[in-house]
Amino acid sequence: MAPLNIFERAETRRMPNVGPHIRGTAWLLMAITIVVVALRFYARAYLVRRVRWDDWTMLIAVIFGIINTVLIQFSVDHGLGRIQRTIPDPADAIQAIRWEYIAQPFGTFAAVFGRVSLALLLLSIVGNKVWRKWVLWSLVYLQFVIGTVYVVVTFTQCRPLPRLWDKKVHGNCWNILVQRDVAYFQSSFNVVTDFILAAFPAFVIWELNIKKQEKISLIILMSLGVFAMIAAILKTYLLKGLVVTKNLTFTTAFIVMWYTIEQYFVMICASVATLKPLYKQIRGIPITRAGSSNPSRHYNSRQSVGLKNISARKMLSRSGGDTTLVSMAAGDDHVNGSQAEILPSTPSQSSDPENDIWKSVRITQIIEDDGRLPPREK
């Protein structure tokens, strides 16, 4: 006799109703996520005064997550989490499966938009290395494409659609292995995405001109997505339940539990690093705000005489005997080092450079021998 799978063992041991655990976990994580994202918007809109695309993307993720949680609640009310034969009314079992299927697109895209938000955040600090941008943009597009394919396959596998959750309805469905294999692929890609997004900050942040202790702490904060990766791995493992049992109200409950944990972990972990301005406010450290003038970074003109081969002319202003950088762009190999603040992105005169996060930008500055700036190229 073949060994019992995890779901059959749970049924044999008369595992109690796991529905309340799903409900409690979903609502608790939803509440935590709402608080974290609300603090994110407070930090960005009020403290930094700059709300970016990654923030709005995260807001969309939260909205999808809330809708998913409400629909899962409907499913649990009808019996999700219970062994199907123990549900008194068979109609309730059908409704439990129906609401769970309806919730899937919202759960899928809650995680998609959460990952995209983190990718957009990382794009703001990767600098000018093209391959890094290609990797992140590829993840963004593939998240949308693969997530859409998964949803389409889920809702087109049965005709008519109600046969998806009620097998008494006359019609036809694809082989269940199709849905399982697509789900495996989508979940596996999510695991890969979470790994890349968790590992990426280590390479980027290590190049920043900040203290080593801050580098380590920021890498840890921006790599918390590894917890979402663990949840995605567990969910992927449990997908075998789609084909080893017909007890869907019980089997899919575990999958629902872990994809709910996954989606909220993605949102929370992608937002923690953006709370740095709030942390600075609590500690009484001056906060950087968008729209303020840059803190002066002085370069001695004598150190810059004779530098050649620039790809773009840099706008500079004079401050006493030195030269103050007003705006900057990537230059060629023979350059001076400068810095631009990230998280938030525009420094204020009152900010302390030692407590801000900076990324290195390579610039070239040309000063004539008499100390004058050369005329701008047309």
N, C-alpha and C positions, 0 to 999 in steps of 0.2 A: 504493500500500500504506500502510495506517495505521501510524503510528509505534508502536514497541514500548513497552509500559508498563514501569514500574520493575521489576516481577517478571519479565516476559519478558526484559528486558535482563539481569537477574541470572542467569537460567537459561541464556541464550545465551552468557554469559561463563563459564559453568561455575563459578559462585561456590561456594566450598567449603562444607562443612557448618557452618551457623551455630548448631547445637544446643549445642555446648560454650560458645559465647559467651552464649547465653541462660542456661544452667545457671550459669556463673560469675557473671554479672551478678546473677541472682536470689539466689544464696546469699550473695554479698558484701553486697548491699544489705540482705538479711534480717539478717545478722549486725550490720551497723551500726545498723539500726533497733532490734534487740533491746537493744543497748548503750545507745542514746540513750533509749529508753523506760524501761529499767531505771534509768538515772540520773534520769529524770523522777520515777519513783516513789520513789527514794531521797530526792530533794529535797523532794517533797511529803509523804511519810510520816514521814521521820526529821528533816529539817531544819525544815520548815514545820509538820509534824504536822497536815496537813489534806489528805486525798485527796478530790477532787471528782468530779462526774459526767464532766467532760471527760477525766479520767484513766482512769476505768473504760471509757469509750467507746474511748479509744485502745488500751487493753489488748485489747478485743474486735477492733479493727482488726488488731492484731499477730497475734492467734491466726488470724484469717482469712488474713492474709498468709502465715503459716507453712504452713498447709494448702495454700494455692494453690501455693507454691513446691515443696512435696513432690509434688503432683500434676503440676506442670510437669516435674519431674525424671523421673517415670514416662513422660511423653510424650516427652521427649528420649531416654530409653533405648530407646524403640521407633522413633525416627526423626524426631521433630519437628526441623525445621531442615534436613533433607535434601531434595533434589529427589526427588519421590515415585517416579519410575521407577528411581532408583538404590538404593532400599531392596530388598534381596534377597527378603525374604518379604513378600508383599502383606498378610498378616495383621498384620504389625508396623505397616504404614502405617495400617491401620484402628484399631489400638490407640492409635497416637500421636494420631490425631484424636479418638478417644474420650476419652482422658485429658485432652486439651486442653479439650474441651467440659465435662467434669466440673469442671475447675479454674475455669471462667469465673465461676460464682456467687461463689466465695470471693474471686477477684480483684476482682470488682465491688464486693462489700460490704466488702472491706478498704479500698478507696478511699472508699466511702460513709461508713463509721464514722470514718475519718481526717478527712474534711472536717467531719463533724458534730462531732467533738471540737474542732476549731479554732473552729467556730461557737459552741459552748458556752463556750469560753474567752473569745471576744470578747464574748459576752453578759454576762460578769461585769464588763466594764469600759466598756460603752457608756453608762452613766449612765441618766438618766431620759427620754431622747429616744425616744418611742414608735416613730417610723418606723424607727429603727435596729434595734430589737428585732423589728419586723415583718419587716424584710428578712432578718435572720439566722434567725428561726424559719421563714420561708418557704423559705429554702434548706435547712434541716434536713428539713422535711417533703417537699419536692420531691426531695431526694436519695434518700430512702427510696422514694418512690412511683415515680420514674423508674427507679431501679435495679431495683426489683421487676418493673416492666413489662418491662424488657429481659430479665431472667432468664426470666420466664414465656414471652415470645415465643420466646426461644431454644429452650426445651424443649417447646414445644407446636407448633412449625412442622412437625414430621414425625410421622406415625402409620404404623406403630409407631415408638417412640422410637429404636431401634437404626438406623433408616434415616438418622438424622441424621449418623452417622459411617460407615455402610456402605451405599452406594447399591445394593448387590446385594440388599438386603432388600426384599421386595415391600411397597409401601405408597405413600403420597402425602406430598408436602411442599408448603408454600406456595412462592410465587415467592421466589427468593433475594433479590429487591429489597426484600421486606418486612423481612427481618432486617437488610439493609444500611441501610435508611432508619431503622429503630429504633435501630440502633447509631450512626448519624450523629447522631441527635437526642440520644441519651444522652451521647455523647462531647462534643457541642457544648455541652450544658448543663453538663457538668463543666468545660469551658474557661471558661464564664461564671462558674461558682461559684468557681473558682480565682482568677479576676481580681477578683471582688468581695471575696473573703476576703483577697487580697493588698493590695487598695487600702484596705479598711476601716480597718486600724490607723492609717493615716496621718491620717485625719480624727479618730479617737478619741484617739490618743496625743498629737496636737498640742495638745489642750486640757488635758493633764495638767500639774500644777504641779511639773515637774521641770526640770532643766537642759536647755538646747537640745541639747547634745551627747548626753545620755541619750535625749532624744526621737528623735533621728536614728538612734542605734544600735538602739533598741528597734523603731522602724518597720522598719528593715532586717531585723532578726531575725524579726519577725512577718509580713513580706511575702515571705519566702523561698518561699512557695507558688507564686510566679511560675515557678519551675523545674518544678513539677508541671504547671503550665498549659502550658508548652512541650512537655512529654512528652505531654500530652493532645492537643495540636494535631497533633503528629507521628503519634500513633496514629490520630486522626481521618482524616488524609490517607491513611494506609495502608489504611483500611477498604475502599477501592475494590478491593483484592485479593480481596474476597469474591466478586466477580462477574466479574472479568476473567480468571481462571484457575481450573482445576480441580486445580491442584497444591497442595492444601491443606496438606500437611506442610511445604511450603516457604513458601507465601504467609503463612499464619497465624503463622509463626514470628516475623516482624517485628512483627506486631500484639502477640503475646505479649510480646516483648521490651519494647515501649514501654508496654504497660499494667502490666507488672511494675515498670518504672522509675517510672511514674506513681504507683502505689499506695504504694511505699516513700518516694518524695519527699514525698508528702502527709503520711505519718506522721512523717518526720524533721523536715520544715519546721514542722509543727504542734507539735512538742515542744521545739524549740531554745529558744524564748522562756521556757519553764517552768524552764529550768536556771539562772536567775539566782541563786537561793539557793545553789546549788553553787558558782557563780562567786564569790559573796560569801564563802563558807566558805574557799575557796582563798586569797582575798585577806585573810582575817582580819577581815572586816567583820562586826559583830554581825548575826545573822539573825533576822528576824521569825518568830514562831511563833504559830499559832492558839491561842486560849485565854488569851493573855496580856492584861493590861490595856492600854488605849490609852495612848500617850504623851500627856502633858497638852498640850492646846492652850488657852491662856488668852485670854479675851476680857474686856476692861475693861467693867465693868457700865455705866459712864457713857456708853460708846459705843453701848449697846444700848437705852437708855431710849426709850420711846415707839414702838418698832417695832410695827406692827399687821398685821392680815390674814394670819394663819397658817392653813394647812390642816390641820396636825397639831401637837399640843403636843409639844415636845421635852423629854426627861428630862435635867435638869441637876443637877449637884452643886456645892457650894460649896467653894472651895479658897482660904483666906485671904480677901483682899479681892476676888479675881477669881472668874470662873465657869469651870469646866472642863466641856467637852463629854463626855458619857458615851455617848449614842447620838444618831443624827441621821437625818433623812428629808428629802425634797424639800419646799421651802416655796414661797412666792409670790414675786413679783417683788422685794419689798423685803427683802433677805436679807443675811446675813453669809456670807462664803466659808469653807468648811471643807474637809477632805480625808479621804479614806479610802484606805488602801493597797490596791494590787492586786498580784497575783503576788509574794508571797502577800497575803492579804486582811486579816489582823488584825495590827497592829503591836505590838511589845513595848516595854517601857520602856527596854530597852537598845539599841533600834534607832536608827540615825542617819537622821533624816528626809531629809537631803541625799542619801543613798544608796539610799533606797527609792523605789518608784514609787507615785505618788498620783493619784487621780482627784478632780476637783472635785465637791463636793456642795453644793447651795444650801440654807441653813437659815435659820430665823427664830428669834430669841431675844427674849423679852419679860422685862424686869426692872422692877419697880415703882420709883418715884422714891426710896423709902427703901432700895433695894438688895435688897429681899426678892423671892423668886420668887412670882408669883401662884398661887393655888390651881389645881389641875388641873381641867380641864373634865370633866364626867361625860358 
